[in-house]
Amino acid sequence: MTEPRFPQEGVANTTYPCGGCGARLEFAPGTTAMQCPYCGFRQEIAAGEREIREIPFAELANLARKPVGSIGKYVFVCQRCAARTETNETASMCQFCGAPLVIEPGASGQLVPEGVLPFAFDRPAVSTHLKKWTSSRWFAPTALKKVTTAESTKSTYIPHWTYDSQTVSVYTGARGEYYYVTESYYENGERKTRQVRHTRWYPARGQVARNFDDVLVPASTQLPLPELDKLAPWPLLDSAPYQPQFLSGHFALRYDVEPENGFEEAKNRMAPVIADDCKYDIGGDTQQLNSVDTRHNNVTFKLMLLPVWVATYVYAGKNWQILVNGRTGEIHGQRPWSKVKIAIAVVIALIVIAAIVYLVATKGHSTGTTHHSVTHH
């Protein structure tokens, strides 16, 4: 039975006051410091004692956490104006004075992130990446190139699970080896030969091993998964041990995918790689896989926060959402299509196909093909 999801009153949160003017400090993308948006005062984020750890999956049952479905909205009380902000985010802004609100580690009812990949560029740079993106879209309306700024941008840390696993897989299948048959035929009264490929199959079985490192699985369903996955690769080696200062002035989603469910998805992402390993082990010219039984050993996991600019641009009176990788500038999301350009491309393709069919048909009229003496190599 799922516990009721009541708001969590007065969740412990932190705001970082400016040492210059008393306003607020926000993490400055592309740096290792917090900066005041008013007076420019900067404060370096001191290296903490924490390190990014790989947590043994076997220890998951002993970690303090609440089920995802039982956690209600957080109620932040702003330390500047005492206003109350109700949100599902672990980092947000006061809805009255705009002060950054960052939940205290351990107060979320969830596992604390091990690491954070900080934003590498600021809001103005999002427009630069957007301009490059809109000008390079195939089959987009020409006027889309004029879109160079985003209507809204929201710097948001998205939770992801990473998994390491030492896998051993036992497989059964078949190895295919090509052989060729020489066939004779006549063309314009002239006898010719050609090679036709066939396959002999042989049973195969074996075992392969592979160590997976940092298989990424999004831990939030609040953004479209296909677009989120396309933002990869992520430079995880640039990550820093989690400190709430990196979240100040930005937003952070809490995870709504449990680590157990995330591991099942990680297995699905490992499976194609393991299948390729099995096929390589089978050898031959082509392969078939009948069964693969995989054991996962020494599994570890961790929770990471990855930077995404969630942006919206306006075209033809409509809002279009895009996601921007906050480290690399990679963009994926919604875009308009030009019906005229697509129609022209279709017409050209049909003309090319018709020309090919005509040439084949013309050649066929002047060619008589008869199969004769088949010899095997």
N, C-alpha and C positions, 0 to 999 in steps of 0.2 A: 504493500500500500504506500502510495506517494505521500510524503508529508506536505502539509499546507504551505504555500509559498507566501508568507507574510513579509512585508518590508522589514528590513533590518535597521532598526532605529539607531541613529547616532553612531554609525560605523566610523571607527578611528581613521582619520585621514590627515594628510599633511599638506600645508602650503608653505612655500619657501619665500620669506620676505626679502626684499632687496636691501643690501647693506648700504646702498647709496641714498635712496630716496624713500625707502620703506614700502615701495609698491610690491611687485611680485617678480620672482625669477622663473624663467622658463628655459627648458633645455634648448640650446641653439644648435640646430642641425649642422652637421659637418664639423663639429667641435667636440670637445670633452668637457664643456662648461655650460653653466646656466647663465643667462643674461637677462637683464631688465629691459623690457621693450620701451621703457620711457626714458631712463637716464643712461642706459648703455652699460651699467655696472655689470661686471662679469665675475663669476665665481667658479673655479675649477671643481669638477666632481672628483673628490678624493678617492683613490683606489681603496676599496674595502678589503676586508679579510676573506670575503667569500670567493669561492672558485666555482666554475661551471662543472657540475658533477654529472656523471652518468649513474642513474639510480637503478639498481637491480630490480627487474620486473617482479621478482619473487617477493620483494619487500613492500609491494604496493598495498597489500592488505593491511599492513601495520601503520600506514601513513595517515595522519589526521586529515580528514576531509569530509565534506557533506555531499550527498548525492546531488548531481546537477539539478534534478527536477525539484529539489526541496528548497533551493535558495531563491528567496524573493529579491526584490529590488533593494539596492543599498540606499540608505538615507544619509547623505553627507551634510554635516553642519559646517558652513564656511567659517573659518577662523578669523576672517577679516570683517564680514558684515553679519555673521550669525544666521544667514539665510539657509534654508534647507533645500537640498537638491536630491531628487529621487531618480535613480538611474540604474541600469544593468551593467554599466561600465566600471572598471576598476580605476580608471583615470578619466576625469571629466573637467568641466568648468562650472563655476558657480553661475547659476542662471540669472543672478541679479548683478553681481559686481564683476564677473568674469575671472575671478581668481582661480588658479589651477587647483584642482582637488585630486589628490592621489591617495588611494587606499593604503593603509599601513600593511606591510607584509604580515601575513598570518591572520588578518582580519576579514578576509574575503570568504572564508569557509571552504576555500579551494587550495589546491597545491600551489605553492609559491613558485614562480618562474625561476629557472636556473640561470637563464641568460637573456640578454636583450641585444638585438642588433639595432643600434641607434640610427636615426634618420641622417642621411648624408647631404641632403640639400633642402633648401627652404621653399616657402610658398611661391615666390617669384620664379624660381627655377622650374616649377611645375608647368608654367605657361610655356617655357622654352621647349620642354619635352613634348607638350601637347602640340605645339606648332609643327615640330618635326613629324609627329604621328599623323596629324590631319593631312599634311602635304604628301604623305607617302601611301595613302589608302588606295588600293585598286578598286575600280568600279565605284568610286565615291563621287557625289556631285562636285563639280568644279568649285562651286562656292564654298565647299567645306574647307578649302585651303585658307580662306579668310578667317576661320575660327582660330584665334591664337591665344585666347585667355579662357580660363575656367570661370564659370559663374559662381561656383562654390568649391572650396577645398577643405578637407578635414584630415589632418594627420593622425592616423590611427594605428596603434600596435595591434597586430592580429596574432592570437595565440596559435602555436603549432606544436604538435608532439614530434619528437624525433626518436627513432628506434635503432638500436644496434642489435644484430643477431648473427650468431655463428650457425649456419645452416648445413645440414647433411641431407641429401635427397637421393632416394632410391627410385629408379625409373624402369619401366618396360616400354618397348617400342619396336621399331623396325628400321633397318638401314636399307636405303634404296641405292642401287648402283646402275648407272646408265649403260646400255649397250645399243648398238646401231645396226639397223637392217638396211641393206642396199636394195632399193626398188628400181625397177626399170620402167620407163614410160616413153611415150612418143609425143613429140612436139613439132608441128609442121612437117610431119613425115619423117622426122629424124629421131632415132632411138637415143635416149639419154638415161642417166641414172641419178639417184639422189639418196641421201642418208636420212633415215627416219629413226627417231630416238624412242627407245622403250626402257622400261625399268624392271630390274629384278629385285625382289624384296627378301631380306634376311632378318630373322628375329634378333633383337638386341635387348640387353638389360645391363644395368651398371649403377654406379654411385658417383655423385658429384658433391663438392663442398664449396661454399662461398661465404665469406664474411661480409655482412652488410653494415655500413656505417652511416648514421644520420639519415635514415629514410624519413622524409618529411610527410606529415599528415596534418592538414588544417584542423584545428581544434575548435573552430567556430563555424556555425552554419549561417551566420548573419550576412555573409557575402556570397555571391555565386561561385561555387567551387571550380567550375571549368576555367573561369577567368583568373581566379586566385592561383590555381596550379600553373597556369601559363606564365606567371610572373617569375618563376624559377629560371635559372638557378639563383640561389641566395648565397652570398659570401659569408657563410657561418663562421669561418675562421676569424672574422672581424668582430664577432660578438663580444660583449663585455658581461662579466658577472652581473646579475640583476641588482640594480639599485633604483629605488623609486624616483630619484632625481631625473633619470632619463625620460620619465613619463610626464614631468611637470610641463604644463602648457600644451599637452597633446592628449589624445584620447587612447584608451586601451580597452579592448573587449575582454570579457571573461570567457573561459572555455565552456562550451555546452556539449562537447563530445568527450565522454569519459575516456581515460587512457586505455581501458580494456577494449573499448570499441575502436579506438584509434589503432590499436595493435592489429586488429582484424583487417582493417583497411591497409595497414602497412604490409601485411602478409599478401594481400591482393596485389600490391605494387611490387613486391619482390618476386611474385610468381612468374611473370614473363621473363625476367632475367634468369631465373633458375631453369625455365624451359629452354632458353637459348643455350645455357651451359650443358643441359642434357643432350640437345641436338648436336652440339659441337663434339661431345664425348662419343656419341653414336658414330659420327663420321659418315663416310660415303658421299654420294652426290646429293641425296635428299633424305629427309628423315620423317618418321611418324612417331608421335608419342602417344602411348596408350594409357599410362598411369604414372603419376609422380607423387611419392610420399615423402614429405619434408618434415624433419625434426628441427626445432629451433632451440638452440642452446645458448646459455649465458646472455640472455636477453636483457638489455638495459634501455632506459627511456629517460627523457627530460622534457620539460616545458620551456619553450622559447617564445619570445615576443618579436615578431618581424614587422618592419615598418612599411605601411601602405598609405599612400595618399588616395583617399576616396574623393574623386572630383566629379563635378557635373558641368557640362558645357551646353550651350543653347544653340540649336540649329533649326531653322524653319519653324520657330515658335515652340519647339519641343525640347525637353530636357533629356540629355543622354549621359549615362553614368559610365565612368571609366575608373580603372584601378591602376595606380602607378607604383611600381617598385621603388620604395624610398631609398634604395641604395644604388640601383643601376639605371633607373629611369625607364625601364621596360613598361610598356602600356598595353593593356588589353581591356576590352569592354564594348559598349554599344556604339554603333556607328550607322549612318544612313547609307543607302545604296542608290545608285543612279540607274533607274529603269531604262533610260535611253542608252547608256553605255553598255549595260548588260544585253539589251536587245541587239545592238550593233555587233557585239561579240558573238552572240548566238547565230546571227545571220552569216557572219564570216565563217564560223565553224561549220555551218550547214553547207556553205558553198564549197569549202575544202573537202568535206565528206562526199558531196555530190561529185566533185571532180575525180576523187579517188575511185568511187564506185564506177564512174563512166570509163575510166582508164582500164580498170580490172575487167569490166564487161566487154570493152572493145578487144582487149587481149584474149579474152575467153572465146570470142567468136572465131578467132583465127588459130586457136589451139585445140588439138584433140589429144586427150590424155588417156592412156590405157596402161594398166598395171600388168607387169609380166614378171618373169622369173625373179623370185625373191631369194636372196642368198643371205646367210647369217655370217657375221664376223665372230 
